[in-house]
Amino acid sequence: MERVTIEPDEAVRYAPGTAELRGAKDDIMTDTPQPIFEEDPFDPFDEGSIKITVVDRDGVEHTLAALDGWRVMEVIRDWGLPIKAECGGACACGTCHVYVDPEWMDQLPPPTDEEMDQLDQIFEVQENSRLACQILTAENLEGLRLTLAPGSELDG
């Protein structure tokens, strides 16, 4: 599928016969549409999102918006940061290993026996090591800060 970028004030041609479906007078839109709302009512990140900070392996900080109840691993992956996460969140691989900033460790629920078993099988584990798939975002974790650990990077 070809990607097309449309610049403001550029004419857009729609498929013939669809004008009435869009409430338009013709099949060409020349005016830049004005938003009805200041915020998109269908965008879950407009309000109520939780922000977490992830430091990648190059030391670059990324502030990511997340919805309440999502796995931190999913947030990292879905925002395009390089995290392997091979098992997709089943706590079966250890490839979403992260280091949680020490001041946040007491805010997180303790790791389960399954998570501890996986951490026992990976390298470079520290006292603040956790699997990102086992951390769920919540309001009390606003500002959570963690670093991607070695071994969680994508192959390639």
N, C-alpha and C positions, 0 to 999 in steps of 0.2 A: 504494500500500500504506500502510495506516494504521500509525503508530508508537504503541506502547503502552509506558508505563513502569510497571514493577511494583515497588512498594515492599516492603521487608522485612516479613514477617509478614502480607502481603496474600494472600488466597486466589487461587490460579491455577486456572482451569478448562481442562482439556485436552480434545481431541477425544474424543467418546465411543468406547469400544472400544479405546483405546490404552493403558489402564492396564497390562495384562499385558506389553505391549511395553516399558514403562518399568520394570517390576518394582515397580509401585505397587499399593496395595490398592484404590484407587478413582481417579476422574478428577479429584479435587481435591487440590492440594498446599497444605497450610497451614503447614508448617514450612519455615523457610529452610534450604535444603540446606547441609550442611557440606562444605568441600573435603576431598578425600581426601589431597591433597598440599599442602605449603606453597606450592609453585610449580606452575604449570600445566606438565605435562611436554610439552605440545604447543605451548607458546608459545615461539617461537625467541628472543624478546627477554628471557626470564627470565635466561639467562646466556649469555655468549659474544658479546654484541652489542658493537658499537663505537659510541662516542658521538662525534658531531661537533657543533660549535657553528656555527650560521648566524645572522648578523646581517641582519635584514631592512632594507628601505629607510627604516623609521622609527627605526632604531637599536636595535630590540628584539632581544635575544639569545634564540635557541631552541636547546636541547640536544636533539638527535635521536638515537635509537637506530637502528643500521643493521646489517645482516647483512654478513659478510665477502664481498667480491666484487661487491657491488651498485654501480651507478653513483651517484655523489653526487647527480646530477640526479634520479634516481628517488627517492632518499631524501627530498630536499627536496620534490618534488612529492607523494609519497605521504603525507607528514606534513601536507600541506595548506598549505604556504607558497606564496605567489604567485610562481611561476616559469613563464615561458611555455613553454619547451622544445618548440618546435613540431615538430622533426624526430624527437622521441622517442629521441634518443641516437645518431643516425646521423652526427653531426658534419657536418651539412649546413646549419645555419642560424645559429648563434651566439647564440640566444635563451636560453641557460642560462649566460651570461657571469657569472662571479664573480671577486671579488678574494680571493686566498688570502693569509692573514696572512704577512708576509715570513719569519717564523721557521719556517714550514712549507714554503717553496718547495723547499728542498734535500731534503726527505723525499719529494717527489713525483717520479715519472718525468718526464723532459723531454717537452714537447709534441711530438706528431707533426707532420709537414709538413702534413697535412690540418687539424689544429687551428690551426696557425700561419696557414694560408690563410684560415680562417674568422675568426680574430682580426683579420686585416688588413682585413676587410670591415665591422667593426662600430665603433661610436663609443666614446669614453672608455676606450680600452685603456691599461692601465698595465703596468709591468714584472711585476707579480704577477697579471696577468689570466690566467684559464684558463677553459675550458669545463667545466662541472660534469659533462657527459656523458662526458668523457674521463678523469675521476678515479674510480678504483675503490677502494672501501673496503677496508681491510686492517688487520690488528692494529697495524702500525707507525704507522697514522694515528689511533689513539685520541687524541681531543682536538683533532683538526683543526679549525681555525677559519677561516671564510671569510665574505665579505659579498656579498650579492646586488648585482650591478652595474646601473646604469641601462640600460634597453633589454631587460632580461629580465623586466620586470613584465608581468602579464596585461593584455590589453586590456579596457577596460570602464569 
